[in-house]
Amino acid sequence: MKYLISLIVIILLFSNVNAQTEEFKIYNPLADGSLEINEAVTKAKAKGKHVLVQVGGNWCKWCRLFYKWSHETTTVDSIINANYIVLHLNYSKENKNNEALNRLGKPQRFGFPVFVILDGSGNRLHT
């Protein structure tokens, strides 16, 4: 898991900042983050996986770049899909999802995107 997180950080740091980022929506500003976490944890437990929570917003260029890169890079996409239920937790002016973020240990203090790993019981394993 440390290898995957290190790889994500390195790629984000050295990604081409000027990469094309078409406007697409990966976060739902109207969604209830706490409910989404509960649903993701239930799915993860049933499938024997962990939950990968990507906290950010549609306004966040780095969030969109990571989403695009992780889906276009076959190896990363297959590792994520094999081991995680992915949740894109919205943080925006419209909906800061404070209750959900408090539950996750206030990860927004690290900037965006921020990644939180939960086990199948909803316990935070890593931020």
N, C-alpha and C positions, 0 to 999 in steps of 0.2 A: 504494500500500500504506500510506503514511503517513496518507492520508486515512481509510482504513478503520480503522486502529488508533486514530487520534484520535477518530473517531466512536464507537468502542466505549468508550473511556475517558470521553468526555463523557456518553454515555447511562448508563453505570454510575454516574457521579457524581451525576447528576440524576434517576435513577430513583426512583420512589416506594418508599421503604424498607418501607412497610407494605403493599406489593402482596401479593396472595394468592399463597402458594407452597405448593401442595398437595404432599404427599409423593410424589415420584416419583424413580426411580433413573436417573441418567444415567451413573454410574460403576460399574465392576465391581471391588469390593475384592479379588477373588480373581485378577484378571487379571495376567499377567506383562507389565509395562510395556515391557520391552525387546523382547519378541516382538511386542507391539502396534505399536511404533514401526517395526520391520522390515517388518511387513505393510503398514502405512500408506504407508511410503516406496516399497515395491514397487508398490502401486496408483497412487501419485502419479506415479511415473516412467512407468508404462505409459500413463497418461492425460494426461501433460504438465501436471500440476498441482503445487502445493505441498501441504505438510501443515500443517494448523492444529491444534496440540496445545493443548487447554484442560486445564490441570492444576488439580485441585481434588478435591472429594469430595462425596458425597451429604449430608454434614453442613453444607456451605457454602451459606448462603442466597444469596449473590451469584452463586455458580456456577449455581444453579437459576434465579435471575432472568435471568441472561444467556442461558441455554439457552432459556428460555421466550420471552424477548423476540426473540432472533435467529430463532427458528422462526416466531413470529407476525408478524414484520415482513417482509412479502413481499420487499421490495427487498434487505434484508440477507441473507435466506435464499437468494435467487437468486444474489447475488454470491458468497456463501460456497460454495454448491454448484457454481457454474461454475468456481471457481478453486482450491478446496481439497478435500483429503481430510481429514475432521475426525476427530480422535482425542480422546476424553475419558480422560485419564490420571489414574488414581486416586492420591490421597494421603490416607491415613487411618491410624488406630491399627492397623488390621488389616494394612495393606500400604502401606508408605511408598514402595515402588518406588525405592529408593535408587540402584540401578544405572542405571535409566532416567533418573532425574533428574540423576545425575552426567554422563551422556552429553549431556544437554541444557544443561549449564552451571549446575546447581543453581538453577533459576529460582524454587524455592519461597521463596527469601530475599526475594522481592518481595511475598509474600502470595498470597492466593487470591481469585478465580481468577487464574491467570497464563497468558499465551498465548505460545506459541513457534511460530515459522514455520520449517519445514524445506523445503529444496528436494527435488527428485526423487532426489537422491543421498544424502539424509540429513544434509546440512550445515545447521547452524543459521544462518538468515539474520537473525532478529530475535527478541528477547524483549520 
